[in-house]
Every structure is written in structure tokens, then in C-alpha cells.
Amino acid sequence: MNRPRFSAVILAGGLSTRMKQLKPLLPLGKTTVLNHVIDTFTQAKVDVLLVTGCRREEIEAGVINRSITIIYNPDYEKGMFTSVKAGIRGIKPEYRAFFILPVDIPLVTTETIKELIAASMLNPHKIIYPVFNAERGHPPLIPNLLIPDILGWEKDGGLKAVLKTYEKRAVEVVVNDKFILFDIDTPEDYQELLDNYKHI
């Protein structure tokens, strides 16, 4: 029996207005924020779909791993949910479930990804949420069967609102990973990222 396959949609189409620099291409160790996130998933044997938008040429040129799928979202200025939809339209039916992770939450560990996959293997039709200090973080692992409902959602609230309607499907996995709650929006956040990265 073949092992179920999982995919990850990395959202990198935003404007980076508060950072004043292009977040995906900020240096992180010997690589960049974006390539670090891609590696986190590929090391867990998860196939990556990268959604670009603002300054797509620069971001796509900065991708080291050419085995990923890159999807351009022309509607990126209308908000993150348009990038979510653009990404999941590219997910093939053979996948069981998919992660959603904005590129500005870059320090989630590969071990966390593996723990969420293990939970999904036991709960194939559930939405798997990582939890740290009793708080849900990123990335959720969402079963493919919810794709039509996400694509058809026209109300306010984006993906979070869609998933809230499926709260009965929620499974929480406690992880030893504070970085599921850590995002970078400002230069101060980026400095904190660099300080944290030194101790990983």
C-alpha cells in the first residue's frame, strides 16, 4: 500500500509593506527565509507549491529547489485568501491533505511537520492544528476533500472563517515548537528571527 502524499502551499505573494523589504528573500543563515521554509517541508517529504504575487520575478529567481511548483496569483493585492485559493487550485487529487503556511512564519520545524502528518495518518478526514501553550498556530494540515468548499467561499473572514465552520473536524496536536506562533512583520521581528535562529 502506497504511503499517502501530502503537499504544502507556501504563501509568498504579499506586499511586505511593514517590513519595507521583500520578506521571502531576507537572509537567514546561509540561505533565505523562503528557501528555509521550502527545505522544512521537503525534508519531511512534503511536495511544495509556492504562490507568488508581488515582485514575482525576484522571488522566483531566488528559489533554489527547482522541483517545487510555482503558481502566480495575479490577484495578490486583494488579500491573502486569493493566494490560498490560487495555491489549492494547483493541488492534485492524489494528495491526502495540504499544509498552508505564510512565508513569514519561517521557523516551524520539520519535526512539527512530521508530527502533524502522523496525526493526519490516524485522522485522515480531520483538520490537524499544531498547538503550543494552548494556542493554535501554523501550519494547519487540511484534508483535500475541503478544497471545493474553500474555493467556493465568498463570505468574509478568509480561510480561518472557512475552517471555523468545520470545527467538529478539528484535531489539536501539542508540539514542542514555539515558532508555530512566531511571524515576521517588522524589522524588529526580523531581528528577533535572526536571534532565535542562532540557537536552533
N, C-alpha and C positions, 0 to 999 in steps of 0.2 A: 504494500500500500504506500503510495507516494505521500510524502510529508506535505501538509497544506502550505501554500505560499502566502506571503504577506508583503504588502507594499507600504511605502511611506510617501506622503505628499508633503514636501518642504515648501513653505510659502516664502518667497523672496522677491515679491513684486511691489513692496511698499515704497513710500517716498522718503523714508528716513529723515523726516523734517526736524525732529528734535535732536537727533544725533549730529546733523549737519555734515555727515559723511555717509558713504554708502555702507550700511551695516554688513551686508554679506561679505564684503571684501576687506573688512578690518582685519589686521594681522592678529593671529592667535597662535602663539608658539612658533613652530616652523611652517605654519600653514595659514589659512584664513578661517574666519568664523564659518563661512559656508562650507568649505571643504571639510572642516572638522565635523560639522553636522552630518554631511554625507557619509563620512567614514564611520560615524557612530552607528548608522543603520546598516551599511554594507558589511561591517564586522559582525553584525547579528544575522547576516544572510537575508536581509530585507531589501527588496528592489525599490529604487528611488525614482520618484517623479518630482522634478524641480519646476516650480511655477515662477516664471519671471514676469516682470512688468516694467517698472521704471528703470531706465538705463539698462535695458536687457542685454545690449551688445557687450557692455563691460562685464556684467555678471556672468554671461555665458562664456565669455573668453577666459574668465577666471576659474572655470570648473576643470579640475584635474582629472576626475574619473569620467571617462567618456562612455562608460557603459550605462549611465543613467539616462532617463528620458527627460527631455526638457520641453516644457509647454509654456507658450507665451499667452498671457492674459491681456488682451487689448483694453479691457475694462477696469484695469487695476486702480484707476483713480476713483472708482465708485465704491471702493472698500474691500476689505479682506475676504468677505464672503464670496465675491466674484472670483477671487483666486482659488478659494476652496472648490467652487463648482468647476472651474476650469481644470483643476487638478484631478478631481474624481471622475470627470468625463473620460480621462485617459486610462483609468484603471480597467484592466482586462478581467473577464468573468472568472478566470481560473484562480484568482486570488480569493482567499477566505475573508480577509479583513485588511484594513488600511489604517496607518497612523496619520495624524495631522499634526504638523509641528511648524510654527513660525520660525524663521531662521534666527530671530533674535532671542530664542531660548536655547542657547547653543551647548550648554554643559550637561545636558541629560546624558547619563551613562549608557554604554552598551549593555551593561548588566541589567539596568532597568528595562531596556527594550526586550531583553530575553525573558525577564520575569513576566512582562505583560503578555508576551507570546505564549508562555507556558500557561498562563491563566486563560487565554483565549482557546487553547487546545482543549481545556476542560469545560469551557463555556462558549461553544462556537457561535452562538447567536446573540451573545451579550456584548454590551459596550464596556470595555475594560478601562478603568481610570486608575492612574497611579496616585497614591496618597502619601503625603509627608506631613507630620504634625497635624493630622486630622483635616488636612486641606487637599482638595483635588488639584492636580497640576497637569502639565503636558508631558507627553502627547497621549491623548485618548487613542484607543485602538477600537475601530468601528467596523462592525461586520458589513460586508459588501451588500447584503440584502437591503440596507438602508439607503443605498445610493439613489434610487429613484425618488425617495421622499426628500432627500436633501436637495436634489436638483429641482424638484418641484416646489420648494419652499419659497413663497413670495411675501411672507409677513416680515415684520421687523425682528431684530434680535440675532440674525445670522445663525451660524452653526450651533452656538450654545442654546439658542431657543429651540432649534430642531431636536437636539439631543435631550432637552428637558422633557419633551413630550414622550420620550422613551425611558423615563426614569426607572420603570419596572424592569428594564433590561440591564440596569447598571450593576457592575461588579467592581468593587474597590479593592485595589491591591496595595498594601502598605509597602513602601520601598524605602531603603536607606539612602535617599538621594535628594538632598535639599534643592538641587538645581532644577527639579521639575517645576519649581516656583520662581525661578530667577530669570528675568528677561532684561535686555539692554535697550533702553530708550534714549538715554542721555550720555554725554561724555563721562559723567561721574559713574554711571552704570558700567561703562566700558572699562574704566579704571578698576572698578571692583571685580569685573570679569577677569582682567589680567592678574590681579592679586590672587583670586581664587585658583586660577589655572596653574599658578606656580606650585600649589600644594596638592594637586590632584595626582 
